[in-house]
Each structure stands twice: as C-alpha cells, then as structure tokens.
Amino acid sequence: MSEDLARYHHPLTDLFRQPADVGEWADHSITREQIRHFEEHGFVTGIPVLDIQQVERLREQLVRLMDPAHPGHPLFYEFHSNESIDPETVLFHALGGWRIEDGFHDLLYSPTLRMIAYQLLGTAVRFFHDQLFCKPPAHGGVVSWHQDYSYWTWTQPMAHLTCWIALDDATPENGCLHYVPASHRWGLLPITGLAADMKAVEQILDTDQRSALDRQVAAPLKAGEAVFHHPLVLHGSYQNRSVLPRRGAVVNFAADGVWSHPETLEGPGSDRFPILPEGQPLAGHYYPLLFDPQRELAGETDSIAHL
C-alpha cells in the first residue's frame, strides 16, 4: 500500500508557490464585490485557482486514482465507480485522494484556496475533506438538489465552505453545477437523496421555495476555475450530454474550532472516514490547519480579510 500522505501537513511538491509576505497573500484574495456576492447569493464563481500545468498534473493523477488497482486504493474514505476499464467512460466519485497522490495532497495548500477560505469563513481554516468526480460522456450522472451541510451535521457548529474546481471546462451541456441563489437563507432542509431525481427536493419545499427553483442559475467554469459555496446553498448538477468527460475536484473547509458531534452522524457515508470522539475539535492527521491569520498575515488581518 502507498504511504499515507495525511501525515504531512505541508506541501510535498513545487506545484504551488507559497506567499512570502502579506502582500503576496493579498494577490490571492477575492474582492469586496465577490465577497458580497457570496453573502447575498450563497456562492461566488469563476475564480481562477489553477494554471494549465497544474490542471494537467491533477488530470494525470486523477487517471491513476480512478484505477481500483492503484496501490493507495485502501486509503480512500469512499470509492464509487461503474468499473469501466476505459478511463474515458468511468462514472466516478471518491473521497480521500489527498492521502494518496501528492498533487491532490498539495491542492489543500493552494494559496488561492487558503486565502479565499479565510476571507469567506472569517477565521483560521482547517481542511475537512476532499472529493473527486468524473461524469463520463453521454452519461446520466445527475446529482440531485442538496445542501452539503445536510451530510455534515456530525460537526458543530456550521462553519464550513466548499470549493468545487473544474479539471475540464464545465458547461450546462456536460453537467456543471447549478445553484438556487439565496437558498442558503432557508435553513437546514431534510435530506431527499443525491441520485438521479432533480425533482425530489420539491416535496420538502414550500411554495416560494419551489418557485425559486425556476430561478436556478448555471455556474459554468473553465478548466482551472472554481466556485465557492455556502454549506446551506441548494445546488446540484444535471447529466453529461456532451462527448467529453466532466472532471472536478472538491476541497471542503471548516473553521478552526468546529468539533465532532457523531450523535447526529450522517457523515460522508463511510466507516473509514475519520470520525473523532464527541466534543473533540477537528485536528490531527486528517484535519490539518491550513490557514492561521496570526501566522500567515502577522497580525495584519483587518487589512486583508475583506479586501
């Protein structure tokens, strides 16, 4: 079995250059207008986070990770595949790639991801977990409307953030994410499932909320761009109707201080996921601290958090 890269809480490669001072951290920040969009609508999209070389490196590693014979396979928290032997036709979803391939490990340490997570969470940032996706050409692959925090209530309080990164151009034709703007203000909704039925959520919405579904918006991305979203915003994705795969990587963040509450465990769905004892703050091998403003910004937090 491969070495577990979770033991390393620092970059392992030169994939991402790390900022040397506060000014360089500021170069990775988003604007006040983008922060306001996130606060109003529950998401902010079209953020460049990877260059083409970084995209290519992650694509190469994703192909390896999609192979069930990968020596690091036992380190995945979850692994779901239609078992196609052709990497161009695999329907794939997995958690834990950061433990196995160094590029996905170091994606956690992207200065852009870390800086924006700090801006949107407003405090020190920890890694929560990662996800990898591939929707093959001309395949269903629907992910129904849902709120991420519905599956994370075993961590308290709700202080989380999702970053979805396109490794291919993501378009309405190939199944990019769609959002219901301002739905993060609806509170926590009952779970209606993730697979196949985009209409399932309607049964638990009131009249105004069902009407809001008609105002859903697509969030197309170029390869290397990301969308950041609130843990309660309603989102989903339709099938891939194109002739090319739609691949993506997700990094989920939590504010430092979020603690484990497994009494309400819905969890990512695997007994291999590292669930901590009741009341224990997220920390240790599997929840590294990614951004500490007192350390990274040397106390100059007010001048940079809400640029």
N, C-alpha and C positions, 0 to 999 in steps of 0.2 A: 504494500500500500504506500502511496505517496506520503511525504511529510505533511503534517497538518500546519498550514501557514497561519492559522489563527494564533499561534504562539508569538507571532511577530507583530508588534504594534508600531510599525514604522514602514516606510516604503522599502521595497526589496529591489526595485529596478530604477532606471532613469526615465521611466515613462512620463512622469510628471515632475517638472522642476518646482521646487518648493520656494516660496517667497522668503526673502532675506530680511524684510523690514515691513513696517506698517504701510508704506507707500505701495509696495508690491502686492500686499494683501488687498489694498483698495482697488488695484487693477482687476481683481477677480470678482468685484461686487456688482450687484444689480442696482438700479436707480430707485429713487423715491417713487417714481411713477409705477415702476414694476412692482414694488412692494405694495403700493396702494391697490393695484390690480389684483394681486394675490389676496389682500384683505377683503376686497369687495366681492370678488368672484369665486375665490377658493382655489385658484390656480394661476400660474404665470408660465407662459410657454414661449418656445422659440429661443431658448437660451443656449448659445454655443458653449459646449463644455469639452469637446474632443476635437482634435485636428484629424486629418485624414490618415496620418501614420498611426495615431492612437486607435482610430476606428479599425484599421486593417489588422493591427495586432490583436485587438479584442475579438474580431471576427475569427481569426486563426485559432485562438484559444477556445472560442465557443464551439467550433467544429470538433475539437478534441473532447471537450466536456460533454458533448451530446452523444459520444460513444460510450455505451454501457460497459465496455471493456477497459475504459480508462483506469489506470491503477489507483487513482484517487477517488473512484466512484463511491466507496463506502463512507466517504466524508460528507457527502451530500446530506442535508437535512431531509429533503424531498427530491424525488426524481420521477417525472411523468413523461412518457414518450409513447408514440404509436408504434415504436420498434421498427420503423422503416430502416432498411440498410442504406438508403440513399440520403445523404445529409440535406439534399435539396427538397425532400418530401417529408421530413420529420416534423411532427407536431410535438412541441417540446416545452416543458416548464420545469424548472428546478430551483431549489434554494440551497445555497452553500458553496457556490462556485469560488467565492473569495478564499476558501480554505484550501483550494486545490491548484489553481493556476495563478501565477504571480501578477499577470496583468489585471485580473479581476480583484485580486487582493489589493493592488495599488490603486485601483479605481476609488477605493474608500478615501485615499489620501490625495485625490484631485483637489488642488487649492480652490478651484471654482466651486466644486460641490461643497467643500467645507465652509467657505466664506458665505455662500448663499444660504446654507442651512443655518448658520449662525444668525444671519440677518433676519430670516423668517421665523426662527424659533426664539430669538432674542436672548439666548443664554448659551452656556457651554453645550457642546453637541457630542453625543455618543452614536456609534453605529448600532443599528438594531438588527437588520438582516438584509440580505440581497436576494434578488430573483433574476432568472434568465428566461427569456421567452423566444420561441420561434413559431410563427404561423407559416406553414408551407404554402406554395402557390395553389390557388383554386381549391382551398380547403375551408371548412367551417371555421373552427377556432374562435367562436363567439365567446366573449367574456361578458356576462350579464351585468347590468347596473348594480353597483355595490358601493359601500363605504369601506375603506381599508380598516378603520378602527373597529368595525364590527368583528373582525377576526383577531383584534389585539387587545380586547378588554381585560386580558390577564395581566396587562401592565397598567399602572396607575401613577399619576393622573394622565389624562390625554394630553400629551405634548409631543406629537410625532409629526413627521414630514416625509413625503415620498418624492423621489426623483426618478422619473422614467426617461431613459436615454435611448435614442434611436441609433441602432447599428446599421440600419438601412434607411433610406427615405421612407417615412411612414406617411401614408396618404389615406384619404377616405376609401379608395379602392382596395388597398391592401390591409385595412383594419387598424388604422390609427386610433388613438384614444379619443373618446367623446366625453364632454362634460355637461352637466347641468349647472349653469352659473348661479352662484349664491346659495346652492343647496347645502353648503357647509353650515348654514344657519338653521337647518331643520332639526337639529338634534340627532341622536343615535336612533337609527331605524332597525326594525327586525331584519334578520338575515333571510334572504329568499333564494340564496344559491348563486353560483357563478357560471354554471354551464348552460349554454345553448339558448336560453329563453330571455330575450331582451324585454319582454313584456311582463315577466314575473313580478317585478318590483311594483307594478301598478296596483296590485292587490293590497299593499300596505301604505299607499299614499292617499292623502286627501285630495279634494277636487282641485285646489290651487296647485298642489304639487304635481298632479298628473298633467295639468295644463303647462307647467314649467318644462315637462319633458319635451314638449313641442318646440321649446326654445333651446334645445341642446345645441352645442357647438362642437365641431371637429377641432382637433389640435394637431394638424399635420406638422411634421418635423423633417428637416434634412438630416441625413446621417451625421451624427456628432452633436446634434442639438438635443435639448432636454426640456421637459415640462416638470415643474414642481407643483405638488398639490397638497391640500389640507387633508387630514385624516378622515374628515366627515364629508368631503365633497363627493357627490354622486357621479360616478364615471363608469365607463365600460367601453368595449370595442366590438365592432362588427366583424364579419368573416373576411378573409382574404380572398378577393375575387380576381386578383392580378395573376400574372405569370411568374412573379418573383417572390421569394420569401420575405417576411417581415420579422426581423430580429431586433430584440431590445434587451437592455439590462436595466435593472432597478436597484437603487440603493435607498434603503429606508433608514431614517434617522430618528433618534429620540433625544429629548432634552436630558442633560445630566441631572440625576436625581429621580428620574422615573424608576419605579420599583415594581417588583414582581408580586402579582396577586393571582396565583393559579387557581384559587377557588372559582374564578369566573373563566376558566381556561376554555377558549375556543381555539386559540393557537393557530399557527400556520398549518397544523394538521399532521404533525409527525411526532412520534415518541422519541425521535432522535434530535429534535430541536432542544437547545439548552435552556430548559425552564428552571429558573432559580427558585429557592425556597421563599415562602411567604414573607413579604416585607423587605426582602433584600434588594438594594438598588442594583440596577443593571450595571455590571462592571465585570472585570476579569477577562479571561481569554476571548470570550465570544462577543463582548460588548465594549470594545476599546473606545477610549476618549479620543475624539477626532479633532476637536477644536476647543481650546480653552482661551477665551479672550484675554484673560490676565497674562497668559504666557505668550500668545501669538501677537497680541496688539500692545503689549507692555503698558496696559492701563489706558490706552487711547481708545476706549470702547465707544464713547459717545460720538466721536467724530466719524466713525466708520459704520456703525451698525445700521443706520438709516440714511445712508447717502442718497 
